[in-house]
Amino acid sequence: MIEILDSRQLAQAKESGALVGGILQTLKSRTAVGTNLLDIDQWTKALIADAGAQSCYVDYEASFGRGPFGHYICTAVNDAVLHGKPSDYQLADGDLLTLDLAVSLGGIAADAAISFIVGESKAPEDVAMISATERALAEGIAAAVPGARIGDISRAIGTVLGAAGYPINTEFGGHGIGSTMHQDPHVSNTGRPGRGYKLRPGLLLALEPWVMQDTAELVTDDDGWTLRSITGCRTAHTEHTIAITENGPEILTLPKQTQA
């Protein structure tokens, strides 16, 4: 299903997006060496409840996971990159952590992810990888104008990631979003320009460049959800929900204080 939102739904999407962006920044500010991933999950649960919102994850079941996810946020550490199921793990100095969050507020969902390094030990290759996903996301957003096609976004993202030297996995990528978390169209992190669905005002997309340092191949953890690099290399993932508008793309998942 491809959903086009009306003006009322778009206004609600801005509220949902600001909530997601704000929660992610709150969690980042609380996270330090020694923080337990299960604590991050419980903080997320409380922040969602305090906002009167609903988790998109806790009861979520999908073909690529085993049973309900059972947690409120994805926490992916080091070689984990997607669908990281929170576990009893205390973060160490230099860990590369990705927080991925989707929440529904007022019937409209928003989805975003941030990657950052915990503590003071910041390996240059980790910093560069996170930066590459952020730059790729910015280019993908810039390409998301009315009349463009999904392939134009994919090409913009893939050009940045490929130029930085990272293999690109095409099994998982961005997606449509709206009254439900995962919708068509799929937005691959590489592709051919001029192909795919034509962008229309009212379309919401969650764009999510993610990479692994030396492979495009994934392996699923014993928990049935967490996806890791098959070589054990480190990973990074950055995501925003955007709205296609008559005036171009609008980022929805920024905290309110950073929105124009």
C-alpha positions in Angstrom: 0.0 0.0 0.0 1.2 3.5 -0.9 -0.5 6.1 1.3 -0.9 9.8 0.5 -1.7 11.9 3.6 -4.1 14.8 3.7 -3.3 18.1 5.4 -4.6 17.0 8.8 -2.6 13.8 8.7 0.5 15.8 7.6 0.1 18.1 10.6 -0.1 15.0 12.8 3.0 13.5 11.1 4.9 16.6 12.2 4.0 15.9 15.8 4.9 12.2 15.6 8.2 13.0 13.9 9.1 15.6 16.5 8.4 13.1 19.3 10.6 10.5 17.7 13.4 12.9 17.2 13.1 14.3 20.7 13.1 10.8 22.3 16.2 9.8 20.4 18.1 12.9 21.5 17.0 12.3 25.1 18.2 8.8 25.0 21.5 9.8 23.5 22.1 12.4 26.2 21.4 9.7 28.9 23.6 7.0 27.4 27.1 6.6 28.7 29.8 4.0 29.4 28.1 1.4 31.6 24.5 2.1 30.4 22.6 -1.2 30.0 20.6 -1.7 26.8 17.6 -2.9 28.8 17.7 0.5 30.6 17.5 2.3 27.3 14.5 0.2 26.4 12.7 1.0 29.6 13.5 4.7 29.2 12.0 4.5 25.8 8.9 2.8 27.1 8.4 5.5 29.7 9.0 8.4 27.2 6.4 6.9 24.8 3.8 6.5 27.5 4.4 10.0 28.9 3.7 11.4 25.4 0.4 9.4 25.1 1.9 7.6 22.1 2.1 4.0 21.0 5.2 1.8 20.2 5.4 0.5 16.7 7.8 -2.2 17.8 6.7 -4.0 21.0 4.0 -6.1 19.4 5.5 -6.1 15.9 5.8 -9.3 14.0 7.4 -9.6 10.6 8.7 -12.2 8.1 12.3 -11.2 8.9 11.9 -11.6 12.7 10.9 -14.4 15.0 7.7 -13.7 17.0 6.7 -10.3 18.4 9.7 -8.0 18.8 8.9 -7.5 22.5 10.8 -4.2 23.0 10.3 -0.5 22.5 13.5 0.4 20.6 16.2 -1.2 18.4 19.6 -1.1 20.0 22.4 -2.2 17.6 26.0 -2.3 18.9 29.1 -2.6 16.8 28.6 -5.4 14.3 24.8 -5.3 14.8 23.1 -2.9 12.3 19.4 -3.5 12.0 16.6 -4.7 14.3 18.9 -4.9 17.3 16.9 -6.5 20.1 17.8 -5.0 23.5 19.7 -7.4 25.8 21.5 -7.4 29.1 24.6 -5.7 27.8 26.5 -2.8 29.4 28.0 -0.3 26.9 31.8 0.0 26.9 34.0 2.9 25.9 34.2 3.1 22.1 31.1 1.1 21.4 29.3 2.2 18.2 25.6 2.3 19.1 22.6 2.7 16.8 19.2 3.6 18.2 16.3 3.0 15.9 12.8 4.1 17.0 9.3 4.2 15.5 6.3 5.6 17.3 2.7 6.3 16.4 1.0 9.4 17.7 -2.6 10.4 16.8 -2.7 7.5 14.3 0.4 8.5 12.3 3.8 6.8 12.6 7.3 8.2 12.4 10.6 6.4 12.2 14.2 7.5 12.7 17.7 6.2 13.7 20.9 7.7 14.9 24.4 6.2 15.3 27.0 7.5 17.7 30.1 6.4 19.6 29.8 5.8 23.4 32.5 7.3 25.6 35.7 9.0 24.6 37.4 6.4 22.4 36.3 7.3 18.9 38.0 5.3 16.1 38.4 7.4 13.0 37.0 4.7 10.8 33.8 4.6 12.9 33.5 8.4 12.8 33.9 8.3 9.0 31.3 5.6 8.6 28.7 7.4 10.6 29.4 10.6 8.6 29.0 8.7 5.3 25.5 7.5 6.3 24.6 11.1 7.4 25.8 12.6 4.1 24.0 9.9 2.1 20.8 10.6 4.0 21.2 14.4 3.3 21.7 13.7 -0.4 18.7 11.3 -0.5 16.5 13.9 1.1 17.6 16.5 -1.3 16.6 14.3 -4.2 13.1 13.7 -2.8 11.2 16.5 -4.7 7.8 16.3 -6.3 8.0 14.6 -9.7 11.2 12.8 -9.0 11.2 9.0 -8.6 12.2 6.6 -5.9 15.2 5.6 -8.0 16.5 9.2 -7.9 16.6 8.9 -4.1 18.3 5.5 -4.2 20.9 6.7 -6.7 21.7 9.8 -4.5 22.1 7.7 -1.4 24.1 5.0 -3.2 26.5 7.4 -4.9 27.6 8.7 -1.5 28.0 5.3 0.1 29.7 3.8 -2.9 32.1 6.7 -3.2 33.0 6.2 0.5 33.9 2.6 -0.3 31.2 0.8 1.5 29.4 -2.3 0.1 25.7 -1.8 -0.2 23.0 -4.3 0.9 19.7 -4.0 -1.1 17.6 -6.4 1.0 16.7 -3.8 3.6 16.3 0.0 3.0 13.9 2.8 3.4 10.1 2.6 3.1 6.8 4.4 2.9 5.2 5.2 6.3 2.0 6.7 7.5 -0.9 5.1 9.4 1.4 2.1 9.6 5.1 1.8 10.1 6.1 -0.2 7.0 4.5 0.6 3.7 5.4 0.7 0.0 7.4 1.9 -1.7 10.6 0.3 -0.8 13.6 2.7 -1.1 16.8 0.8 -1.8 20.1 2.4 -0.7 21.3 2.2 -4.3 19.5 2.3 -7.6 18.9 3.7 -11.0 17.6 7.3 -11.5 14.3 7.8 -13.2 12.9 4.5 -12.1 10.1 3.6 -9.6 7.2 5.4 -8.0 6.8 9.0 -8.9 6.9 11.2 -5.8 3.7 13.1 -4.9 3.0 15.7 -2.2 1.6 14.0 0.9 3.8 10.9 0.6 5.9 10.1 3.7 9.1 8.2 3.4 11.5 6.8 6.0 15.0 7.0 4.3 17.7 5.0 6.1 21.2 4.7 4.7 23.1 1.9 6.6 26.4 0.2 5.9 28.8 -2.3 7.1 32.5 -1.6 6.8 33.6 -4.5 4.6 30.6 -6.6 3.6 27.0 -6.4 2.3 26.1 -9.7 3.8 24.0 -10.1 7.0 23.5 -12.9 9.5 20.6 -13.2 12.0 21.3 -13.5 15.7 20.0 -16.3 17.9 17.4 -13.8 19.2 15.6 -14.1 15.8 15.8 -10.4 15.1 19.2 -8.7 15.4 21.0 -8.5 12.0 24.8 -8.4 12.1 27.6 -8.1 9.6 28.7 -11.6 8.6 32.4 -10.7 9.0 32.0 -9.1 12.4 32.9 -5.6 11.1 31.3 -2.5 12.5 28.2 -0.8 11.1 26.3 2.4 11.1 22.7 3.5 10.3 21.0 6.9 10.0 17.4 7.5 9.3 14.8 10.3 9.0 11.1 10.4 8.1 10.4 13.0 5.5 7.3 14.4 3.9 7.1 15.2 0.2 5.6 18.7 -0.1 4.9 21.1 -3.0 8.0 23.0 -1.8 10.3 20.0 -1.6 11.2 17.5 1.2 10.5 18.3 4.8 12.3 16.4 7.6 9.8 15.4 10.2 12.0 13.6 12.8 13.9 16.5 14.1 13.4 17.5 17.8 11.0 20.5 18.0 13.7 22.9 19.0 15.7 22.3 15.8 12.7 22.5 13.5 12.3 25.7 11.4 
